[in-house]
Amino acid sequence: MLNAVLLLAEAVLYFGAMVTLFRFRRRIGLGVFVCALGVMHFLETYLASVFYVALPFGMVSPGSAVLFSGKLAMLLLLYMKEDAATVRQPIYGLLLGNALMIGLVLILRLHAISPLPDGKMPDIGFIDEMGWLMVWGTSLLFVDAILMILVYENLGAYLRHRPFARILASVACVLTFDQAGFFTALHFVAGAPIEVFFGGWFAKMAAALAYSGMLVVYLRRVEDHDVTLPRGLSDIFDTLTYRERYEELIKHVGRDGLTGLLHRGSFDADGEAAVAAGIRTAKPLSLLIVDVDHFKSINDRFGHLEGDKVLKSVAAVLIETVGNENQVFRIGGEEFAILCPQPHSLARLLGEGIRSAVKTSAHTSRFNITVSAGVSTVSETTRCLADIFALADQRLYKAKSSGRDRVIGEPGGDATIRETTPKIA
């Protein structure tokens, strides 16, 4: 039990010290964090080769379970908050530094060594053993980092809003792979028994759990959430990075900056394509144009900031009400459009649902917000976007001029005239 508590204390100390350096990277420079990461590499490898403690599930080295697992968590943090061009720096630095160490040791072996006054001689064999283990471990680290980024990025499609599960799965997967690779070298170089593999794996899974939890707490409570833009790469990391960031940026292309809805340019392009597809496949397509009633008076009385909040609230109600099969656009100041792959009668019902939802929404009811809507549908006389837009706009104008807070579609009793609630003049 004491050993387990001490291992946890080491993990907390390591994580706390490293994220403190990382948090202040803008002030003291990221190099401080990277250097600290590199300095710990020697101790990590040394402990992994000679220092083990007994736990109920096997023999565990703090170097492997605590320090190496922590280093992977730090590299993932570096990738998440910076970019791959940055995360490759400590990886390449460790790899090339260890290769340099091996080269220097090979030359050092050629010296005629003088004994110290007490007769001690340097243990070149130990340096050789440590050096090759460090090179092997760093080579694995290079593969680990690529694998971890790949797993983390691919899990984004499923666990983007569950960061703990996403980080834990990424780190645990890579630690399992690394444990198998590093134990193979440790077994042949240092004669490590199989108990070391199983004990180390269990310990690394526990470390993955602990570091993932601490990392999520740090990201939520301390770190900012700015999206870092790509800065250009020229190696293997070029194929692994920015996909998630790119997808996030793509989501905002063609969207209105205030409400997040698709904007007028998208409406023109998507609308033309939808009308053409509807005519080609003989499937129904309707258009609703929705306008916020008396919106100018809100800006005049409460200011444009409150007016913006109202538009955001109306946009949220529209998204919630129309469902995934319909497209919602902001096409003007307080004017919205909805492309609805439904016949006219169902589009009218959707318009009524929107009208009712806006009136009863907690976000808009304090201003007594209402909306008016005009509905048109692709037919023999309306066979392009301009035609159905002009007709829906005409019906919207009729809804406005006949009292607002209503939905007007085809004539012949199709318009719904309702008693309006008090509105802002």
C-alpha positions in Angstrom: 0.0 0.0 0.0 2.9 2.4 0.8 4.4 1.8 -2.6 1.1 2.6 -4.3 0.7 5.8 -2.4 4.2 6.8 -3.1 3.8 6.2 -6.9 0.6 8.3 -6.8 2.4 11.1 -5.0 5.2 10.9 -7.6 2.7 11.2 -10.4 1.0 14.2 -8.8 4.3 15.9 -8.2 5.5 15.3 -11.7 2.2 16.4 -13.3 2.0 19.5 -11.1 5.5 20.7 -11.8 5.3 20.1 -15.6 1.9 21.7 -16.1 3.1 24.7 -14.1 6.0 25.1 -16.5 3.6 24.6 -19.4 1.0 27.1 -18.1 3.6 29.9 -18.0 5.1 29.1 -21.4 4.1 32.4 -22.8 6.0 34.2 -20.1 9.1 32.1 -19.6 9.2 30.3 -22.9 8.2 26.8 -24.0 11.9 25.8 -24.0 11.8 25.5 -20.2 9.0 22.9 -20.4 10.8 21.0 -23.2 14.1 21.0 -21.3 12.5 19.7 -18.1 10.9 17.0 -20.2 14.3 16.0 -21.6 16.1 16.1 -18.3 13.6 13.5 -16.9 14.3 11.2 -19.7 17.6 9.9 -18.3 16.1 9.3 -14.8 13.1 7.6 -16.4 15.3 5.1 -18.4 17.6 4.5 -15.5 14.8 3.7 -13.1 13.1 1.5 -15.7 16.2 -0.6 -16.0 17.2 -1.0 -12.3 14.6 0.3 -9.9 11.5 -1.8 -9.1 9.0 -1.9 -6.3 6.5 -4.6 -5.4 2.7 -4.1 -5.8 -0.1 -6.6 -5.4 -0.2 -7.2 -9.2 3.5 -7.4 -9.9 6.8 -5.6 -10.1 6.6 -1.9 -11.1 9.2 0.7 -12.0 8.5 4.4 -11.2 10.5 5.3 -14.3 8.2 3.4 -16.6 4.8 3.7 -14.8 5.1 7.3 -13.5 7.7 9.2 -15.5 7.2 7.7 -19.0 3.4 7.7 -18.7 3.6 11.3 -17.5 5.8 12.2 -20.5 3.3 10.9 -22.9 0.5 12.9 -21.2 2.7 16.0 -21.5 3.3 15.4 -25.2 -0.4 15.0 -25.8 -1.0 18.2 -23.9 1.6 19.9 -26.0 -0.1 18.7 -29.2 -3.6 19.7 -28.0 -2.6 23.2 -27.0 0.1 24.0 -29.5 0.7 21.9 -32.7 2.6 19.1 -34.2 5.5 21.3 -35.3 6.0 22.0 -31.6 5.4 18.5 -30.2 8.0 17.0 -32.6 10.8 19.2 -31.1 11.3 17.3 -27.8 10.8 13.9 -29.6 13.5 14.7 -32.2 15.7 16.3 -29.6 15.6 13.2 -27.4 16.2 10.8 -30.4 19.1 12.8 -31.8 20.6 13.5 -28.3 20.6 9.8 -27.5 22.2 9.0 -30.8 24.9 11.6 -30.0 25.4 10.0 -26.6 26.0 6.6 -28.2 28.5 8.1 -30.7 30.4 9.8 -27.9 30.5 6.6 -25.8 31.9 4.7 -28.7 34.8 7.3 -28.9 35.2 7.4 -25.1 35.8 3.6 -25.1 39.0 4.3 -27.0 40.6 6.4 -24.2 43.3 5.0 -22.0 41.4 5.3 -18.7 43.2 6.3 -15.5 41.9 4.9 -12.2 40.7 7.2 -9.5 42.7 7.5 -6.3 40.4 4.9 -4.6 41.0 2.5 -7.5 37.5 2.9 -9.0 37.1 2.5 -12.8 34.1 3.8 -14.9 31.5 1.2 -15.7 31.5 1.5 -19.5 29.3 -1.6 -19.8 26.5 0.2 -17.8 26.8 3.2 -20.0 26.5 1.0 -23.1 23.4 -0.7 -21.6 21.8 2.5 -20.6 22.6 4.2 -23.9 21.1 1.5 -26.1 18.0 1.3 -23.8 17.6 5.1 -24.1 17.9 5.0 -27.9 15.4 2.1 -28.1 13.1 3.9 -25.7 13.2 7.1 -27.7 12.7 5.3 -31.0 9.6 3.8 -29.4 8.6 7.2 -28.2 8.7 8.5 -31.8 6.3 5.7 -32.9 4.2 6.3 -29.7 3.7 9.9 -30.4 2.5 9.3 -34.0 0.2 6.5 -32.7 -1.1 8.7 -29.9 -1.9 11.6 -32.2 -3.6 9.2 -34.7 -5.7 7.6 -32.0 -6.6 11.0 -30.4 -7.6 12.5 -33.8 -9.6 9.6 -34.9 -11.5 9.4 -31.6 -12.5 13.0 -32.2 -15.4 11.9 -34.4 -16.9 9.9 -31.5 -15.6 11.4 -28.3 -15.1 15.1 -29.1 -17.4 16.1 -26.2 -16.0 13.5 -23.8 -12.4 14.6 -23.3 -11.6 12.3 -20.4 -12.6 9.1 -22.4 -10.8 10.4 -25.5 -7.5 11.2 -23.6 -7.7 8.0 -21.6 -8.2 5.8 -24.6 -5.4 7.5 -26.5 -2.9 7.2 -23.7 -3.9 3.7 -22.6 -3.6 2.3 -26.1 -0.1 3.8 -26.6 1.1 2.7 -23.2 0.1 -0.9 -24.0 2.0 -0.8 -27.2 5.0 0.8 -25.6 5.0 -1.7 -22.7 5.3 -4.6 -25.1 8.1 -2.9 -27.1 10.2 -1.7 -24.2 9.8 -4.9 -22.2 11.2 -6.8 -25.2 14.4 -4.8 -25.1 14.5 -4.9 -21.3 14.1 -8.6 -21.2 17.0 -9.3 -23.6 19.3 -6.5 -22.3 18.7 -6.7 -18.5 17.0 -10.1 -18.2 13.7 -8.7 -16.8 11.2 -11.4 -15.9 7.7 -11.7 -17.4 6.2 -10.4 -14.1 7.7 -7.1 -15.0 5.6 -6.9 -18.1 2.3 -7.6 -16.4 3.1 -5.5 -13.4 4.2 -2.6 -15.6 1.1 -2.8 -17.8 -1.3 -2.7 -14.8 0.7 0.2 -13.4 0.6 2.1 -16.7 -3.1 1.6 -17.0 -3.5 3.1 -13.5 -1.2 5.9 -14.5 -3.2 6.5 -17.7 -6.3 6.8 -15.6 -4.7 9.2 -13.1 -3.0 11.4 -15.7 -6.1 11.6 -17.9 -8.1 12.8 -15.0 -5.5 15.4 -14.0 -5.2 16.5 -17.6 -8.9 17.1 -18.0 -9.1 19.0 -14.7 -6.1 21.2 -15.8 -7.6 21.9 -19.3 -11.0 22.8 -17.8 -9.8 24.8 -14.8 -6.5 26.4 -15.9 -5.8 26.3 -19.7 -7.5 28.5 -22.2 -9.3 27.0 -25.1 -7.9 28.9 -28.1 -7.6 27.0 -31.4 -4.1 27.1 -32.7 -3.9 27.6 -36.4 -1.5 25.4 -38.6 2.0 26.8 -39.1 3.2 24.3 -41.7 5.2 21.1 -41.4 7.5 19.1 -43.6 7.7 15.6 -42.1 5.6 12.6 -41.0 3.7 14.8 -38.5 2.3 16.8 -41.5 -0.1 13.9 -42.2 -1.3 13.6 -38.7 -2.2 17.1 -37.6 -4.9 19.8 -37.8 -7.6 17.5 -39.1 -9.8 18.2 -36.1 -8.9 21.9 -36.1 -9.5 22.0 -39.8 -12.9 20.4 -39.4 -13.8 22.9 -36.7 -12.8 25.8 -39.0 -14.7 24.2 -41.9 -17.9 24.2 -39.8 -17.6 28.0 -39.6 -17.0 28.6 -43.3 -20.3 29.8 -44.9 -21.8 30.6 -41.6 -23.1 33.8 -40.1 -20.7 35.1 -37.4 -23.4 36.2 -34.9 -25.8 33.3 -34.9 -23.7 30.4 -36.3 -26.4 29.7 -38.9 -25.6 29.3 -42.6 -25.4 32.7 -44.3 -27.0 34.2 -47.4 -24.2 33.0 -49.7 -24.8 29.4 -48.6 -28.5 29.9 -49.0 -28.1 30.9 -52.7 -25.8 28.0 -53.5 -27.6 25.3 -51.4 -31.0 26.6 -52.4 -30.3 26.4 -56.1 -28.9 22.9 -55.7 -31.9 21.8 -53.5 -34.5 23.1 -56.0 -32.7 21.4 -58.9 -32.5 18.1 -57.0 -36.2 18.4 -56.0 -37.3 18.9 -59.6 -35.0 16.1 -60.8 -36.2 13.5 -58.3 -39.8 14.8 -58.1 -39.4 15.2 -54.3 -41.2 18.1 -52.5 -39.2 21.2 -51.4 -40.6 24.1 -49.5 -39.1 27.4 -48.4 -40.0 29.3 -45.2 -39.0 32.9 -44.8 -39.2 33.9 -41.1 -38.9 37.5 -39.9 -38.8 38.8 -36.3 -41.6 41.2 -35.7 -40.9 44.8 -34.6 -37.2 44.0 -34.3 -36.1 47.6 -34.9 -37.9 48.7 -31.8 -35.8 46.3 -29.7 -32.6 47.9 -31.0 -34.0 51.3 -30.5 -35.2 50.7 -26.9 -32.7 48.3 -25.5 -29.6 48.7 -27.7 -28.0 46.6 -30.4 -26.3 44.3 -27.9 -29.7 43.1 -26.6 -30.9 42.9 -30.2 -28.0 40.6 -31.0 -28.9 38.4 -28.1 -32.5 38.2 -29.4 -31.2 37.1 -32.8 -29.1 34.4 -31.2 -32.0 33.2 -29.2 -34.3 33.1 -32.2 -31.6 31.2 -34.1 -31.3 28.7 -31.3 -35.1 28.2 -31.3 -35.1 27.7 -35.0 -32.3 25.0 -34.8 -34.1 23.3 -32.0 -37.5 23.3 -33.8 -36.8 22.5 -37.4 -34.8 19.2 -36.9 -31.8 17.9 -38.7 -33.5 17.3 -42.1 -34.0 21.0 -42.7 -31.4 23.8 -43.4 -31.6 27.1 -41.5 -30.1 30.3 -42.9 -29.8 33.9 -41.7 -30.4 35.8 -45.0 -30.8 39.3 -43.6 -30.7 41.4 -40.4 -33.6 39.7 -38.6 -34.7 37.5 -41.5 -34.2 33.8 -41.7 -34.9 31.1 -44.3 -35.5 27.4 -43.9 -35.3 24.9 -46.8 -37.7 22.1 -45.9 -37.9 18.9 -48.0 -41.6 18.5 -47.2 -44.8 19.3 -49.1 -46.5 22.6 -48.5 -48.9 21.5 -45.8 -46.2 20.1 -43.6 -44.0 23.2 -44.2 -47.0 25.3 -43.0 -47.2 23.2 -39.9 -43.5 23.6 -39.3 -44.0 27.4 -39.7 -46.7 27.3 -37.0 -44.4 25.2 -34.8 -41.7 27.9 -35.2 -44.1 30.7 -34.5 -45.3 29.0 -31.3 -41.8 28.0 -30.1 -40.5 31.6 -30.5 -43.5 33.0 -28.4 -43.0 30.5 -25.6 -39.3 30.3 -25.5 -37.8 31.4 -22.2 -35.0 33.2 -24.1 -37.4 35.4 -26.2 -40.6 35.7 -24.1 -39.3 38.6 -21.9 -39.4 40.8 -25.0 -42.7 39.3 -26.2 -41.0 38.3 -29.4 -43.1 37.1 -32.2 -42.3 36.1 -35.8 -44.1 36.1 -39.1 -43.5 33.7 -41.9 -44.2 33.2 -45.6 -44.2 29.7 -47.2 -43.8 28.6 -50.8 -43.2 25.3 -52.5 -41.6 24.2 -55.7 -44.3 23.6 -58.3 -44.9 23.9 -62.0 -44.9 27.7 -61.7 -42.0 27.9 -59.3 -39.1 25.9 -60.6 -36.0 27.9 -59.4 -34.9 29.4 -56.1 -35.7 33.0 -57.3 -39.3 32.0 -57.9 -40.0 30.3 -54.6 -38.1 33.0 -52.8 -40.2 35.8 -54.4 -43.4 34.0 -53.6 -42.4 33.3 -49.9 -41.3 36.9 -49.5 -44.6 38.1 -50.9 -46.5 36.0 -48.4 -44.2 37.2 -45.6 -45.1 40.7 -46.5 -48.8 39.8 -46.4 -48.3 38.3 -43.0 -46.6 41.5 -41.8 -49.2 43.8 -43.3 -52.1 41.8 -41.9 -51.1 42.0 -38.3 -47.9 39.9 -37.8 -47.5 36.8 -35.6 -48.8 34.5 -38.3 -47.8 32.1 -41.1 -49.1 32.6 -44.6 -48.9 30.0 -47.4 -51.1 29.1 -50.3 -54.3 31.2 -50.7 -57.7 29.7 -50.2 -57.9 29.5 -46.4 -54.4 28.3 -46.0 -53.4 31.4 -44.1 -53.7 31.2 -40.3 -54.9 34.4 -38.7 -54.4 34.4 -34.9 -55.1 36.9 -32.2 -51.8 38.5 -31.6 -50.2 39.0 -28.2 -49.1 42.5 -27.1 -45.9 43.4 -28.9 -43.4 46.2 -28.6 -44.5 49.1 -30.7 
